[in-house]
Every structure is written in C-alpha cells, then in structure tokens.
Amino acid sequence: QVQLVESGGGLVRAGGSLRLSCAASGNIFRINNMAWYRQAPGTSRELVATISSSGTPIYADSVKGRFIISRDNSKNLVTLQMDSLKPEDTGVYYCNADEVWLLLGTRQSDVWGQGTLVTVSL
C-alpha cells in the first residue's frame, strides 16, 4: 500500500514563503505524474501544479511565477516552493500521485495524502 505524507504547512504573512514536501512510501517502483492540489474553505479542490515523471511542470495561472514544483524520483519526493504568498493561497494542500507502480507489479491509481494546512494572513 502506497502512502503520501505532506509536511511544511503553517501560518505565514502575505509576501512570505513556505516549502511543502510530500514523501511517498511503500514498495514503489515508479510514480507517474505527481501534483499539488488545494482546497479553500467552502470551495472545491483545485489543481495548483503537476509534474511529470521526467520533471515537466505545469502550473495553474494563479500561481505561475510564484510557485515551483520539483521532484526527486530517487527519494519518491515532491516539493512545492511557494513564494510571494497571498491570502487567497490559504487552504489545505494535498499531494497526489496519479499512478504508482509497485515492485510486485501491481498498480495503485489516484493516491492522495492527508493534506497540510497553509494559512496566509494579511
């Protein structure tokens, strides 16, 4: 069973920075795309950024130029560097892996972490 565990959330003032990390554990052979989503109170979950297994990133328009997604395949780790944070960036940030191939040859799809809260104050 694959697990994703996020860390790095917290309270920061507008204009500040945070770095989120997501570590995948289990008998992992390969992870396809990894992504960060967020959900603000009363809203639906939205895609923030995604990164392919080869390292190609795609960003939501709202975070372009401020956030950077990266991954270390050797550690099954994905990070999200968030700079110039705004109050509207507040929410629970979730890590996602769309497909995970395990060493035993099985596959898990659409794996989610438990989320980490980011709060940006004025």
C-alpha positions as CSV (number, residue, x, y, z in Angstrom):
1,Q,0.0,0.0,0.0
2,V,1.4,3.4,-1.0
3,Q,1.1,6.3,1.4
4,L,1.7,10.0,0.7
5,V,2.6,12.2,3.6
6,E,2.7,16.0,3.3
7,S,4.6,18.4,5.6
8,G,5.6,22.0,5.7
9,G,2.3,23.8,6.1
10,G,1.8,26.6,8.5
11,L,0.9,30.2,9.1
12,V,2.7,32.9,7.1
13,R,2.2,36.6,6.4
14,A,1.4,37.8,2.9
15,G,4.5,38.1,0.8
16,G,6.2,35.3,2.7
17,S,7.3,31.8,1.7
18,L,6.6,28.2,2.5
19,R,8.0,25.0,1.2
20,L,5.8,21.9,1.2
21,S,7.1,18.4,0.9
22,C,5.3,15.1,0.1
23,A,7.0,11.8,0.7
24,A,5.7,8.6,-0.9
25,S,6.3,5.3,0.9
26,G,5.7,1.7,0.1
27,N,7.2,-0.8,-2.2
28,I,7.4,1.7,-5.1
29,F,8.9,1.0,-8.4
30,R,7.8,4.1,-10.3
31,I,5.4,7.1,-9.9
32,N,3.9,8.7,-12.9
33,N,2.6,12.3,-12.5
34,M,2.6,13.9,-9.1
35,A,0.7,17.0,-8.2
36,W,-0.3,19.5,-5.6
37,Y,-4.0,20.5,-5.1
38,R,-5.5,22.9,-2.7
39,Q,-8.9,23.4,-1.2
40,A,-10.0,26.6,0.5
41,P,-13.0,26.6,2.9
42,G,-16.3,26.3,1.0
43,T,-14.7,25.7,-2.3
44,S,-13.8,22.6,-4.4
45,R,-10.4,21.2,-4.7
46,E,-8.3,22.8,-7.4
47,L,-5.1,21.9,-9.2
48,V,-2.1,24.0,-8.2
49,A,0.8,22.3,-10.0
50,T,1.7,19.0,-11.5
51,I,5.0,17.4,-12.6
52,S,5.6,14.5,-14.8
53,S,8.0,11.6,-14.1
54,S,10.5,13.3,-16.3
55,G,10.2,16.6,-14.5
56,T,8.0,18.7,-16.7
57,P,5.9,21.1,-14.6
58,I,2.5,22.7,-15.3
59,Y,1.1,25.4,-13.1
60,A,-2.3,27.0,-12.5
61,D,-2.4,30.5,-13.8
62,S,-2.9,31.8,-10.3
63,V,0.5,30.6,-9.1
64,K,2.7,31.0,-12.2
65,G,5.8,32.9,-11.4
66,R,5.4,32.4,-7.6
67,F,5.4,28.6,-7.0
68,I,7.9,26.0,-8.2
69,I,7.2,22.3,-8.1
70,S,10.0,19.8,-8.2
71,R,10.6,16.1,-7.5
72,D,13.3,13.7,-6.6
73,N,12.5,10.3,-8.1
74,S,15.2,8.6,-6.1
75,K,13.5,9.6,-2.9
76,N,9.9,9.5,-4.2
77,L,9.6,13.1,-3.0
78,V,7.8,16.1,-4.5
79,T,8.1,19.6,-3.2
80,L,6.3,22.9,-3.7
81,Q,8.2,26.1,-3.1
82,M,5.7,28.9,-2.6
83,D,6.9,32.5,-2.7
84,S,5.1,35.8,-2.6
85,L,2.2,34.2,-0.9
86,K,-1.2,35.8,-0.9
87,P,-4.2,35.4,1.4
88,E,-6.0,33.7,-1.4
89,D,-3.4,30.9,-1.3
90,T,-4.9,29.8,2.0
91,G,-6.2,26.3,2.1
92,V,-5.4,22.7,2.7
93,Y,-2.8,21.5,0.3
94,Y,-3.0,17.9,-0.9
95,C,-0.4,15.8,-2.6
96,N,-1.5,13.4,-5.4
97,A,0.1,10.6,-7.4
98,D,-2.0,9.6,-10.4
99,E,-0.4,6.2,-10.9
100,V,2.1,4.3,-8.8
101,W,3.7,1.0,-10.0
102,L,4.8,-1.2,-7.2
103,L,7.7,-3.6,-7.1
104,L,5.3,-6.6,-7.1
105,G,4.0,-5.5,-10.5
106,T,0.7,-4.1,-9.2
107,R,-0.5,-0.6,-9.6
108,Q,-2.3,2.0,-7.5
109,S,-4.2,4.9,-9.0
110,D,-5.1,8.3,-7.7
111,V,-3.3,8.2,-4.4
112,W,-3.9,11.2,-2.0
113,G,-2.1,12.5,1.1
114,Q,-4.0,13.6,4.1
115,G,-3.3,17.3,3.4
116,T,-1.4,20.1,5.1
117,L,-2.9,23.5,6.1
118,V,-1.4,26.7,4.7
119,T,-2.7,30.0,6.1
120,V,-1.6,33.3,4.7
121,S,-2.5,36.3,6.7
122,L,-2.6,40.0,5.8
